[in-house]
Every structure is written in C-alpha cells, then in structure tokens.
C-alpha cells in the first residue's frame, strides 16, 4: 500500500487500447491508462506524470513478436519526486532517502520494476553507556580502561558523514548513530617510571564516530559501518582520566610514565562489520561475522562466530530490544535473558597504540613493526538481561598477546542501554 500511495498508480497499468504500428503508422494519438483516473485525485498527482509520446517517436523493439506494441518502459516516475519527498520528510518519516536503493526505487520504471523494496528508517531511539576495565581481573595493564557513549536516533540520518557510510542493496531497516569513545593503554606495570623496554607504551585516544546499522530480517544479515574522527596522544586526556581515578582511590598508586606516551596524531578510521545468521531456532542463535578497519590508528581484518542461548526475540527483529509498546505490537517477548559467546581471529596491519601515529613520528617510545604479533585471537562470553526498553549486559574478554613477549590479557565490560 505504501508503494501505491507514493507512486500514485493503480496496481494494473495496462493500456485501455492496444495500438499497433502497422494499423497506425503515423498516429499521434496518446495512449491512456486506467490508472490516470486515480492519479487525478491523488495528493502527489503533480509529481508523477506519465509521458505521452506519439508512436512515431518511439524506437522499434528488437523482438519482432513485441515490436508492434507500445513499449511500457516509457512510463516512468518523475525524478523530481526525490526532491519533493526530501522536502516532505515529516509526511514520509520511514523512507531512508540516504540509500541509493531507495532513490532508484522511486524513479524506476513502473511496470519493469527490478527492485523489491525500499530501505526504511527505524524510528526507535537508543542511548548506550559501556565501561571497560581490567580492575575486576586484578590487573592494571595493556588495555586498561574504555568509555563508550552511543546515541541512535533517526534524526542522525541528516549527519553529513552518513553519506559516506556503506549503502545496502537489499531490503532492510536502517539505524543511524553517533558515538564518543575514549580508550587507554599502559605497560604491564604503572608503578615504575621511565621507559620499560620491550613493554607496551602508554597510549590513549579519543574519537567521535558516525555509524549506520542495517538490519535485513529477510536474509538475516546485519551490516555496520562507522567513520571515526579524533586524536591519539596526550590531547585525548587519557593521562588525566587515569591519574584522577587512581588519586581518588586511596589504595591505588599514581601511575608513572605517562610522559612517554604515544604523541598527538590524527585519528581517522573507517570500520565495518557484517553478520550473517547460520542457525536460528528457539533458544539458539549461531552467526558468523567479518570485520575490517582501515585508517591512521588501526588497520586490520577479522572473522569469527557468535552464539547465544536462552530466551530472546529474533536477532534481526530490532537492534537490541524494543519498548514494551512495540513488543506488544510485534507479539514479541518483553523479557529477554540469554548467555552468549564470541570468538574471532584477526590479522593486524598497523596498530598506532603500539607503533605510534602515522604522521607524527616523535613518540619517545614505540614497538617496532617486527615485534608486533600479526595474528591474534580474541574471545568473550557474557550474559544479557532485557526488560522492555532497558538492557543490562556483562561481558568478559580475553585477548592473546599483541607483541613479542607480551602476555594474555583480560578485562570486563559492563553495558547499560535504554530505548526511548
């Protein structure tokens, strides 16, 4: 129904009278379509105008069996509809006109329509807070602290960076987001001043990310792409955050050695991840995923598997969960509780937190490229609980050594997400 409302056409657009070139070799009589009556009263009638072309101006069709018929392909939606619909976003809030597939659908040939659907825009909104720290594993080294804030809202489709995110070419629902992330890294000990040769250097970065997530429930695919812009080095305030935290806890010693951290440089990264469901039965989901990152701080590629078991809705029904009102509308679970695990391998091309920035080579201490472990393993397991528009998730991570003579490392992540 949405298709016919937008197009202003009746389902059957066959001509009232069949004209043949042999019978009317030079006629200029236009062909009329039954849908024209509906178009005259349709609110978008000025946007969709069938082309009335005389038969004498139409090129012959190569197929001799069809050459006498009026070619249907001349009936085309007016391309100006794109501009008009962008001005009428409030009347069509679910169309994601950022997607080339949606744009091509609106101006495609009516009766030779090759596109199954447009990509729509989710009206759900989420706010997420995630905290990572290794203090619960009784360590204070390597990846030691991370803070992530995320907002997902349909209004973020107007972000200019969203035009640079990966388009999707099947039907789906889009979610646009913005993130603020700060991560920090330290050597194996923060109680020794100076440079510790062969150990990890101090490093921290801060960035803002613009992301888009496409959920394809039909093909059970989820695609994420994100542009990250920020800074690595002292200006990211990693030293300030860790010193403040340590000084606030009486039993902690002030970390020593931040003056030798990786120096200021540009953080500009492009990250993408795709997930595909392999098994989806009540109580069990199994997915495979691939990811890649390229830029000034991280360049890598990885793949892995994700499994969960428990009580949950379909993985592709929404992004995380939905409010109670939407759950009732979709006949979905209002309470979800499940265990999950994720295992992946990664090939490392460049890591600025170890090797220093690409443009600024003045860092006092870095690890040379030949000391970096190029193949790494990461695993995690956790538990998630959702009730209506609220989710609490805890996840334990394990990471293989990142450099020669390094150690395995683990940390705990706690996340709170709200739907509003």
C-alpha positions in Angstrom: 0.0 0.0 0.0 2.9 2.4 0.7 4.2 1.7 -2.8 1.0 2.7 -4.4 0.5 5.7 -2.2 3.9 7.0 -3.1 3.7 6.1 -6.8 0.1 7.4 -7.2 -0.6 4.5 -9.5 -3.2 1.7 -9.6 -1.9 -1.8 -9.5 -2.8 -2.5 -13.1 -1.2 0.0 -15.6 -2.2 -1.8 -18.8 -3.3 0.5 -21.6 -7.0 0.6 -22.4 -6.5 0.2 -26.2 -3.7 -1.8 -27.9 -2.2 0.1 -30.7 -0.2 -1.5 -33.5 2.4 0.2 -35.7 1.0 -1.5 -38.8 -2.5 -0.2 -38.2 -1.5 3.3 -37.1 1.8 4.1 -38.9 1.8 7.9 -38.2 -0.7 8.4 -35.4 0.0 11.0 -32.7 -2.9 9.9 -30.5 -1.7 9.4 -27.0 -2.3 6.2 -25.1 -4.4 6.5 -22.0 -4.1 4.3 -18.9 -6.7 3.2 -16.5 -4.6 4.5 -13.6 -5.0 8.1 -14.8 -8.4 8.4 -13.1 -6.8 7.6 -9.7 -3.9 9.9 -10.4 -6.1 12.9 -11.0 -7.3 12.7 -7.4 -4.1 11.5 -5.8 -2.3 14.1 -3.5 1.0 13.5 -5.3 -0.5 13.7 -8.8 1.7 16.7 -9.8 4.8 14.6 -9.0 4.1 11.6 -11.2 3.2 12.3 -14.8 3.0 9.6 -17.4 4.8 10.5 -20.6 2.5 10.7 -23.6 4.8 10.0 -26.6 3.5 9.6 -30.1 4.2 6.2 -31.6 6.1 7.7 -34.4 8.8 8.9 -32.0 9.3 5.5 -30.3 12.2 3.3 -31.4 11.3 -0.2 -32.5 11.7 -3.0 -30.1 14.2 -5.6 -31.3 11.9 -8.6 -30.5 9.7 -9.0 -33.7 6.9 -10.5 -31.6 6.6 -7.4 -29.5 7.6 -4.7 -32.0 4.0 -3.6 -32.6 3.1 -3.0 -29.0 3.5 0.3 -27.2 6.7 -0.1 -25.0 5.8 0.0 -21.4 9.2 1.3 -20.4 8.3 4.9 -21.3 6.1 5.1 -18.3 8.5 6.4 -15.7 8.1 8.2 -12.3 9.1 11.8 -12.3 12.7 12.1 -10.9 11.6 15.3 -9.2 9.8 13.1 -6.6 13.1 12.7 -4.8 13.5 16.4 -4.2 9.8 16.7 -3.2 9.9 13.8 -0.8 13.0 15.2 0.9 11.0 18.4 1.5 8.2 16.3 2.9 10.2 14.1 5.3 7.6 14.7 8.0 5.0 13.1 5.9 7.2 10.1 5.0 9.4 9.6 8.1 10.2 5.9 7.4 11.8 6.3 4.0 15.6 6.4 4.1 16.5 8.5 1.1 20.2 8.3 2.0 20.2 4.9 0.5 20.8 4.7 -3.3 18.4 1.7 -3.4 15.5 3.8 -2.1 16.3 6.6 -4.5 16.4 4.2 -7.5 13.2 2.6 -6.4 11.3 5.9 -6.5 12.4 6.8 -10.0 12.4 3.3 -11.5 10.2 2.1 -14.4 6.8 1.3 -13.0 6.0 -1.9 -14.9 9.6 -3.1 -15.3 10.3 -2.6 -11.6 13.5 -4.5 -10.7 13.7 -3.5 -7.1 11.8 -5.5 -4.5 11.7 -2.8 -1.8 13.0 0.4 -0.4 15.2 0.6 2.7 13.3 2.1 5.6 14.3 4.1 8.6 13.8 2.9 12.1 12.0 5.3 14.4 13.5 3.6 17.6 16.0 5.6 19.7 18.7 4.1 22.0 21.2 5.5 24.4 24.1 3.3 25.5 26.8 3.5 28.1 29.6 1.0 28.1 32.5 0.8 30.6 35.6 -1.5 30.2 38.2 -2.0 32.9 40.6 -4.7 33.9 40.3 -3.9 37.6 37.8 -6.8 38.1 40.5 -9.2 36.8 43.0 -7.8 39.3 45.3 -6.3 36.7 46.2 -2.8 35.6 48.0 -3.2 32.3 47.6 -3.1 28.5 44.0 -2.2 27.5 43.1 -0.9 31.0 40.1 1.3 30.6 37.5 2.3 28.0 34.4 4.5 28.0 31.8 4.4 25.2 28.7 6.6 24.9 26.3 6.0 21.9 23.1 7.6 20.7 21.0 6.0 18.0 18.2 8.2 16.5 16.5 8.6 13.1 17.4 12.3 13.2 21.1 11.4 12.8 20.4 10.4 9.2 21.0 14.2 8.4 24.6 13.9 9.6 26.7 14.8 6.6 29.0 11.8 7.3 26.1 9.4 6.9 26.5 9.9 3.1 29.9 8.2 3.3 28.7 5.0 5.0 28.3 1.8 3.2 25.0 1.5 1.2 22.9 -1.6 1.4 21.4 -3.2 -1.7 18.6 -5.4 -0.3 15.5 -4.5 1.7 16.3 -3.6 5.3 15.8 -1.2 8.2 18.5 1.5 9.0 19.6 2.8 12.4 21.9 5.9 12.5 24.1 6.6 15.5 26.8 8.7 16.9 29.5 7.5 19.4 32.0 9.1 21.8 34.9 6.7 22.7 38.0 7.0 24.9 40.4 4.1 25.3 43.7 4.0 27.2 46.6 1.6 27.3 49.5 1.1 29.8 52.6 -1.1 30.2 52.4 -4.2 32.3 53.0 -2.1 35.4 52.3 1.5 36.2 54.5 1.6 39.3 57.8 2.0 37.5 58.7 5.4 36.0 60.6 5.9 32.8 60.5 3.7 29.6 60.2 0.0 30.0 61.9 -1.5 27.0 60.1 -4.4 25.4 56.8 -3.5 27.2 53.7 -1.7 25.9 53.9 2.1 25.6 51.4 4.3 27.3 48.7 5.4 24.8 45.2 6.8 24.7 42.8 8.1 22.0 39.5 9.9 21.8 37.1 9.9 18.9 33.6 10.7 17.7 32.1 8.1 15.4 29.2 8.3 12.9 27.6 5.0 12.2 24.8 3.2 10.4 23.5 -0.3 11.1 21.2 -2.0 8.5 19.1 -4.9 9.7 17.9 -7.3 6.9 15.4 -9.7 8.6 14.6 -11.5 5.3 18.2 -12.5 4.6 19.2 -12.5 8.3 22.0 -10.1 7.7 23.3 -7.1 9.8 25.7 -4.6 8.3 27.5 -1.9 10.4 29.8 0.9 9.1 31.3 3.7 11.0 33.6 6.7 10.4 35.8 7.6 13.4 37.4 11.0 13.7 39.5 12.1 16.7 43.0 12.2 18.2 45.6 9.8 19.6 48.0 11.2 22.2 48.1 13.5 25.3 45.2 15.6 23.9 42.9 12.7 24.3 43.1 13.2 28.1 43.8 9.5 28.8 46.6 10.5 31.3 44.2 12.9 33.1 41.5 10.4 33.4 43.7 7.6 34.8 45.6 9.9 37.2 42.3 11.3 38.5 40.9 7.8 39.1 44.0 6.5 40.8 44.3 9.5 43.1 40.6 9.2 44.1 41.1 5.6 45.3 43.3 5.5 48.4 44.8 2.1 47.8 46.0 3.0 44.2 49.3 4.4 43.4 49.6 7.3 40.9 50.6 5.8 37.5 54.2 6.6 36.4 55.4 7.0 32.9 52.6 8.8 31.0 55.1 11.5 29.9 56.5 8.9 27.5 53.1 8.1 25.9 52.4 8.0 22.1 52.3 11.6 20.9 49.5 13.6 19.4 48.4 12.5 15.9 45.3 12.3 13.8 42.8 9.5 14.3 40.8 8.8 11.1 39.4 5.3 10.7 36.7 3.5 8.8 35.3 0.4 10.4 32.8 -2.1 9.0 31.3 -5.3 10.3 28.8 -7.8 8.7 26.9 -10.6 10.5 25.1 -13.5 8.9 22.8 -15.9 10.7 23.6 -19.6 10.2 21.3 -21.2 12.8 18.2 -19.6 14.2 15.9 -21.8 16.3 14.0 -21.2 19.5 16.6 -20.8 22.3 19.7 -20.9 20.0 21.3 -18.5 17.5 24.6 -19.0 15.6 26.1 -16.3 13.5 29.3 -15.8 11.5 30.8 -12.3 11.2 33.6 -10.5 9.4 35.1 -7.1 10.2 37.7 -4.7 8.9 39.2 -1.4 9.9 41.5 0.9 7.9 43.0 4.2 8.9 45.6 6.0 10.9 45.3 4.1 14.1 44.0 0.6 13.2 44.3 -1.4 10.0 43.2 -5.0 10.4 40.7 -7.6 9.2 39.0 -10.3 11.2 36.3 -13.0 11.2 34.6 -15.1 13.9 31.4 -16.7 15.3 28.8 -15.5 17.7 26.5 -17.9 19.6 23.7 -17.2 22.2 21.3 -19.4 24.1 18.3 -18.5 26.3 15.1 -16.6 25.9 15.1 -13.9 23.3 13.4 -12.4 20.3 14.8 -12.8 16.8 18.2 -11.3 16.4 17.1 -9.2 13.4 13.7 -8.1 14.7 15.3 -4.9 16.0 18.8 -3.6 17.0 19.0 -4.6 20.7 15.4 -4.8 22.1 12.3 -2.6 22.0 10.0 -0.7 24.3 7.1 -2.6 25.8 4.6 -0.9 23.4 6.5 -2.2 20.4 6.9 -5.6 21.9 3.1 -5.9 22.3 2.6 -4.7 18.7 5.0 -7.3 17.4 3.9 -10.0 19.7 7.5 -10.2 21.0 9.0 -11.1 24.3 9.1 -8.3 26.8 11.7 -10.1 28.9 14.9 -11.5 27.4 17.6 -13.4 29.2 20.5 -15.2 27.5 24.1 -16.3 27.6 26.4 -15.5 24.7 29.9 -16.1 23.5 32.0 -14.6 20.7 35.2 -16.0 19.2 37.3 -14.3 16.5 40.7 -14.2 14.8 42.3 -11.0 13.5 45.1 -10.2 11.1 47.0 -7.0 12.1 48.3 -4.5 9.6 49.0 -1.5 11.8 48.4 -0.5 15.4 49.3 3.1 16.4 48.8 2.4 20.1 52.0 0.2 19.7 53.8 1.7 16.8 53.0 5.4 17.1 51.0 7.7 14.8 51.4 7.6 11.1 52.1 11.4 10.7 53.8 12.2 14.0 56.9 10.1 14.5 58.2 11.9 17.6 56.9 9.5 20.2 59.6 8.8 22.7 59.0 5.0 22.7 57.2 2.6 20.4 57.4 -1.0 19.5 59.0 -1.8 16.1 56.9 -3.5 13.4 58.9 -6.8 13.6 57.9 -7.2 17.2 54.1 -7.0 16.5 52.1 -10.2 16.6 50.3 -10.1 13.2 47.7 -12.9 14.0 45.7 -12.5 17.2 42.8 -14.3 18.9 40.0 -12.7 20.9 37.2 -14.3 22.8 34.4 -13.2 25.1 31.5 -14.6 27.0 28.7 -12.9 28.9 25.1 -12.6 30.0 22.4 -10.1 29.0 19.1 -9.2 30.5 16.4 -7.1 28.9 13.1 -5.8 30.2 11.1 -3.6 27.9 13.2 -0.7 26.9 16.2 -1.5 29.3 19.1 -3.8 28.9 22.0 -4.7 31.2 24.9 -6.7 29.8 28.1 -8.0 31.3 30.9 -9.5 29.1 34.4 -11.0 30.0 37.1 -10.5 27.3 40.2 -12.4 26.6 42.9 -11.3 24.2 46.1 -13.0 23.0 49.5 -11.3 23.3 49.7 -8.2 21.0 53.5 -8.1 20.8 56.6 -10.2 21.3 57.0 -11.4 24.9 53.6 -9.9 25.8 51.0 -11.6 28.0 47.5 -12.7 27.5 45.1 -10.0 28.8 41.5 -10.0 30.0 39.1 -7.3 31.1 35.4 -6.9 32.0 32.8 -4.8 30.1 29.5 -3.6 31.6 26.9 -2.0 29.4 23.6 -0.2 30.0 21.2 0.5 27.1 17.9 2.4 27.1 15.3 2.6 24.4 13.2 5.8 24.4 
